[in-house]
Amino acid sequence: MTRVFSGIQPTGEPHIGNYFGAMRNYVRLGEQYGQNAIYCIVDLHAPTNPLAYDKATLARLTFEMALANMAVGLDPQKVVFFVQSQVREHAELGWMFTLSTPVGELERMTQYKDKAGKLESIPAGLLMYPVLQAADILLYKADTVPVGEDQVQHIELAREIARRFNHNYGDTFPEPKAVLEKAALRVPGVDGNAKMSKSKGESSTIGLLEPVESIWAKIRPAPTDPARVRRTDPGNPDICLIFDYHKLFSDDATILEVNEGCRTAGIGCIDCKKRLMVGIERELTPIQARAADLRAHPDTVLEGLEYGAERARAIAAPVMDEVRSKMGFLGAAPLVLEQPS
């Protein structure tokens, strides 16, 4: 039986990188696997990076991420969708795994090194982040994990943690495998310099629920092929940020037209960007309409999350009972005392 798990952080407004890299995949896998598709807003991970965490906005951003996923089409009645901190077994299993995970393995994680290099004081939680991530996955004995390519190293560590636990305490957990959304592994930021990321700020992201006028204000000055200095200069769409976006939003006919028009200088960059906006509006307008309806009925979102948390706890509780028993904790298994001679 295939069981899918994935988590998404509530550390910023949801953007099209989240949408193409994860959220659409959640809906597709949810249609395929139903209640064996388990999705979590991983709010316990948010405070591990002090540069991205703000206690004043965490609850709001958690709600917004839930609302956005539901607006995209994730149905909390069909899949298991919940907030991580509302299922306490995540934290407990994370602690169990820290007991046997070598510090050296954690210090080799690329994301840890990147984030730690920006901090004067490194919280232990940042180092332990991938251990909690492994607990998130293995708590549900998930074997399939849709992630971005930047998380593949963490999934490999989760596999190692599962192997180590199984060796020490008996066969318990499957070794999960990463599933990548190959069509959108890296959605570039509007500045063209890096992957779209909430940590880069709103100026480099296109918000999933951002007004179309605001999106156009970012797209209009966005960089294109630097060789196209004049309207009559031919360009290379393969190195153009806007063409990357066309491949996400536009239909095949428009992609072919833009590709040819750029190479022959048949269309200018502004015309290319206007054609892109047609695809952006077509894709995002229905999502934004559903989001507006959900925002007008917030109890729909909150009740969906609570229903998901109840089902998640029903899966997680017996797994933690099994873990406690195998690790020898008092009360987890019948206690046998030696009788005095």
N, C-alpha and C positions, 0 to 999 in steps of 0.2 A: 504493500500500500504506500503510495506516494503521499508525503505530507510536506506542504510548502510553508516556509516561514520567512518573513522579511520585516525589517523595522525601518522607520524613517524618523529623523530628528526634527524637533520643533524649535530650531534655533534661528529661524528667519521666515519671511513670507515665502510660501510655495512658489516656485518658478518653473519655467518650461524645461529646465534641466531635470527637475524632480519628475515632471510629467512624462517626458519621453524616456528618461532613464529608469524610472521605477513605477510610477503610478498607473500608467497604461498597462504595464506588465502585470501589476496586481489584479487589475480587472480581468485581463485575459486568463490568467491562471485561476482566478476565482471562479470564472465560468466553467473551467475545466475540472477543478477539484472540489468546488463547493466548500463544505465545512472543514475539509482537510487543507484549506488555504487559510493561514493564520497570519494576520498583519497587525503590527504594533507601532504605536507612536512612542518612541523610546525616550521619554522625558528624563529618566534616570541618567542617561548618557549626557544630557545637555550641560549639567554643571561641571563635567570633567574638564571643560576648556573655558577658563575664566574670560577669555577674549570674546567668546560667543554667547556666554550665559548672562542673562539678566533676570533676577528673581521677580522683578516688577512686570515682566512681559511673558514669563514662561507659561502661565495658565492660558493667556489669550492666544499665544502662538500654538499651543497644543490644540486648542479648540479650532483655530483656523486651519491647521493641518488636517484635522479630522473632517471639517467641513469641505475642504478642497478635495480630499479623496472621495468623499461621498458625491460631490458634484461631478467628478470625473466618471463616476459610475460604480464605485465600490458599494456593494449592498450589504449592510451589517446583518441582514436577515439570512444572507446566503453564505457569507464567509464569517470567520471569527476576527473581529476588528475591535481593538481596545487600546487603553493607555497602560503602558508598562508599570508605572508606579501603583496601579490599582490591583496588581497581581504580585503579592509580596514574595512569592516563591522565586521570582527572578533574582532578587537580591540575595536570597538564601543560597541558591544554587551557585550564584557567582562567587560567594564566599567559599563554598566547598571546593570550587575549582581553583581558587587562588592558592589553596593549601598544597597543591602539587604542581603548579605551573612555575617553571624556573624564571627568575627575573631576567636572565640573559636572553631568553626567547622574546620576552616583551620588549626589551631594549632594542632589539633588532627590527621592530616594526617600523616601517617607513613613515606611516602617519604620525606615530609617536615622536620620531626624531624631527619631523617637520614642525609639529606644533610645539614641542618642548623647546626648540631652538628660538622661539619667539617669546619665551617666558623667562622672567628673572627667577621666579620661584615655581617649581614644577609640582603640582598636586599629585599625590599617589594615584588618585582616581584616573588621571590621564594615562598613566602607565598600565593600569588594570582595565582600561576600557575594553580591549578585545577579549578579556576573560569574561566580563559581564555579557559581551556580545555572544560569546560561545554559550553561556548559560541561557540567553534569550532563545537561541536556536534549539539547544539540546533539551531544554525543559519540556518541549513538545515532541521530542524525538523526531524532529524534522530532518528530512534527507535532501531537500531541494530548497536552495536559498537564492532568490533573484536579487542580484546586487550590481553595483557599478564596478568597473574594473579596479578602482582604487581600494575596494574592499576584499579582493580576492586573497590577498595575503592573510587577512584576518580569518577568512573561512578555512584556509589551510591550517592556521593555528587551532581553530575549533575542531578540525579533524584530529589533530594531534592530541588535544585535550580529551576528546572522546576515546581515542586509542589508549591513552594513559589510564583513564578511569577504568575502562574495561579490563585492562591488564591487572590493575591493582585490586579491583573489587568484584570482578565478574562481568560478563557481557550485559551491558545496560543500554548504551547509546549507539545509534547508527553514525556513520561518518558522513556528514552532509557535503553536498557538492554545490558549487556556485553555478548559477545560470545567468548569463549575461544577455542584455537586450542589445544585440549586435548592431542594430540599425542606428542606435543612438548612444554609443558608449561614452562619447564626450561631446556634450553640447557646449560650444564655445561661448564665452561671455561677450556682451555687446562691444566691449573694447577690443575684442579680438586677441587678447594676450594670453588667455588661459581658459580652463574649463569654467563654465558658469558655476558660481558658488555663492551661497549666502554669506560666507565670510568675506567676500570681496566687496560687499555692499550693494545697495539697490541700483547704483549707477551702471553696474556691469551685468545686471540680471533683467530678464523679462518676466515680470510676475504673471503667474497663471491667471490671477484675478485682477490684473492691472487694467485700467481703462485703455481702450484702443488709442485714444488721443495721446496718452502718456507713452504708450509703446512706440507710436510713430515719432514722437519727440526723441526717442533713443535710436530708432532705426535710421532716421534721416541723416544724422551726421556720422553713422557708424562707418568704420574703415572698409574699403574694398581693395581690389588689386591696385597696389601703388603705381603700377605701370600705366594705369588709365588716368593720365594727367588731364587730358582733354577729352571731350565727348567723342571725338573721332578716333581716339586711340583704341586699338583692340586690346582685350584683356584675357586673363586666364582664370576662368571660374573655379578651377581646382584649388586655387589659393585665396579664394574670396570668401569672407565670412558670410556675406549675404547669400551666396549660393549654398553654403552649408545649411542655412536656415530654410532655403527653398526645398531642399531635400527632405526636410521635416514637415513642412506645411503645405507645399504646393502639389498639384496633381502632375501626372507624367507629362502631359502636353505642355504645361507651363515650364516645367523643368527643362524640357527639350528646347523650347523657345528661348529661354533665358541663357542656356548653355551656348546655343548658336549665336544669339544676339550679342553676347559678351565677346565671344571670340572674333566676331566680324565687325564689332562696333555698330551693329545694327540697332542696339538700344543703349541708352545711357544708364548710368548707375542709379539715378533718381527714378527712372522708369522701372528699372529692375526692382528697386525697393518698393515702389507702389504696387507692383505685381505681387510681391511678397506679402504686403499688407492684406491683400484679398484673401490669401490662404490663412493668414493669422486670424482674421475676423471670422472666417468660416469655421475654423477649428475651435476658437476660444469663446465665441459669443454664446453658444449653447451651454457651455460649462459655466460661464459667468451668470447666465440666467438661472441655472439650477442652484448655484451658490447663493444668489440673492434670495431665492425662495427659502433655502435652508436657514439663511441668516434671519429671516423673518419668523422662523419657527425653530429657535435654538434647542428646544426640548427634543426635537427629532434627532439632533446630533447627539445630545447627552444621553438620551435613552438608548440609542444605538450602541454607544460606547459601553454603557453599563451592561447591556445584554451581552455584548462581546466579552466583557470582563468576567461575567458569570460563567460563560462557557469555557473561557481560558482557565479559570481557577479549577473547573471540574476536570480538566485535562492535567493541569500542573500538580494538583494535590497528591494524587496517587504516585506520580513520578517522584516527588520529593519524599514520600513515605518509603519508596523503594531505595532511594539514595541514602536516607538516614539509616535504614536497616542494614544496608550493605556496608556502610561506613562504621557501624557499631554504636550508634548513639542510643542512650538510655531512653526507653519508652518506644523505640522504633521497632523492637522485636521482643519476643518473650525473654525475660530475664532468668537466666539459670545461675543460681548461687551454689557454691560448694558448701556442703554441710560440714560443720566442725566434727573432727574425729573424736 
